[in-house]
């Protein structure tokens, strides 16, 4: 493959340099933003796996990655939690619609959270497709903050540990396969994700128009 234009290579080096200089702060911000419900160009799961790969020979660094991510999850989830606590189910359903979470899923987990409290939030935060719902419905269900945040932190510590281990175990193999094309991945991945988000937005608008 021909090399990337110099402007792209220089931009990638600059971004990598900034990321390495402030890696834990950047990690915290990325995870917190996504947990608040804001889509990002690259899923935080993949970012955490990459951190796990980079720190694979340093157990202390791996532990810091997990703790930073767990703290970021705890802080980020306070945004949807606070909004739905204040404004109720209407806001929860609207935000769930933006995230393409169907009403049946919302109702099912709302009942579980009201009955289970800490345990329901902890379990739900480990279930793919239900993690974001927990933040919304814990607010509408008036789960106390002293139950909600510890449940989020505990579940996040376990969840991010899994992704760190994925990076540790599978990262070297991925590097061998994709290493020669890593610069292209760094350019194309955000573009692909942005196109996907535009597609989701257009599809959601069409569904909303069809139901109105």
Secondary structure, 3 states (H helix, E strand, C coil): CCCCCHHHHHHHHHHHHHHHHCHHHHHHHHHHHHHCCCCCCCCHHHHHHHHHHHCCCCHHHHHHHHHHHHHHHHHHHHHHHHHHHHHCHHHHHHHHHHCCCCHHHHHHHHHHHHHHCHHHHHHHCCCCCCHHHHHHHHHHCCCCHHHHHHHHHHHHHHHHHHHHHHHHHHHHHHHHHHHHHHHHHHHHHHHHHHHHHHHHHHHHHHHHHHHC
